[in-house]
Amino acid sequence: MTDREKARRLAPIRTVEAYWRGLCGPDQVPLRSQIDPRGMENALENAFLAERIAPSLAKLRVAGSHLSDLMGMEVSGMPLSTLIAPSDRDRLGQAIARLFNDPAIIRATLRAEGGFGKPDMEAQMIILPLRSDMGDITRALGALVSTGQIGRTPRRFKITQIEIEPALDPALAPAPVPVTEEPAAAPRGLSEEQAGFTHRPQPAAIERPLSATARRAPHLRLVVSNDD
């Protein structure tokens, strides 16, 4: 494969990464809600969105048609590790944990498992962290591009190389939050919002008639005392 052909095949990965970097703040990764498919329209076939469901496991929420073609079925709702050979899933899981905790960017070079009707095939994958609407880093944007005939499905890949790099400038990135503390953050935020709402209806209409009635009570006692 010539350099030009290789560059053309890897264009979806570059498109997704450039779009993600364009949304990054100086010290924050983008929000999932900021992702607009129109911003990476030429890469949608290869792109995917994932959600963290365990410390080292992510589930595909939305996946381009190329990923489904590789598996021979719809992959949305399946673990991202479904695309990886069982022998290398722990290796991917360690990288996934880093992606969400640090946060970090994952770049992987893959080679498909062989077998009858399964010709040689290589792939490149990138996974980039995203924040949920709660602000925690539990979402991811990625892309996978393969080279070669798909053949019989499903096609799963072994990891031949994996690189992990900081998603943000280490001098600007906020301190990572341990996974075990993330669930506690949501209730605190919700309870503060609820407190704001419960205080609004209290002040006015109900207490004023009661206080007026209370002022009438001394009047009645004074009338009685005058008769005595």
Beta strands, then each sheet from edge to edge (+ up, - down):
strand 1: 47-54
strand 2: 57-63
strand 3: 104-112
strand 4: 122-130
strand 5: 139-147
strand 6: 157-166
sheet 1: 2+ 1- 5+ 4- 3+ 6-
end
